[in-house]
Amino acid sequence: MNKSPPRRGIFSIEMKRIIYTKHAEEMLTARGIDRKMVESCLVRPSKIIPAREHTLAYLKVFNANSIKVIVADEKESLVVITVYWIAKDRVNQ
């Protein structure tokens, strides 16, 4: 069976390990956000914008709401720092 290689560039996270900080884990539970949503946001974001020093904000629209995932992109992993809901219209600003 011939498998195509993983896509490079923005979608190269398929090859990286996703690590959740303790804070991120707590926010997933407190805010009712599923890990699958976070992973979907990281693999196919609606938008990526610079956040604070050495971090990126990945945004993704899910029906009526959107999530924002703050990530530190390290050499072999993505470290999820926090995640929260945002208004859908804020993704396109």
C-alpha positions, 0 to 999 in steps of 0.5 A: 500500500502506497501512502502519501507523505505527510503534508509540510508547512502549516499542516506539518503538526501531523508529525509533531506531538501535542503536549497539554500544560496543566493549565490547558488541561484544566481549561479544557474541562472548565470550558467544556472543550474536547481534545478532538476540537483542539486537534482539529484546530491545530491541523486545519485552523481557520486562521493563525495569528502571532500571540505573545512572545514565541506563541501562536494563536490558532483559531477555528470556527465550529458551527456557532462558536469558535475556539482559540488555542494558544500554542508554543511551537517547539522543535518536536512538539506543540505545547498547548498553553490555553484554550478558550471559546471566542465569538465566531465573528472574531475569527475574521477580524 
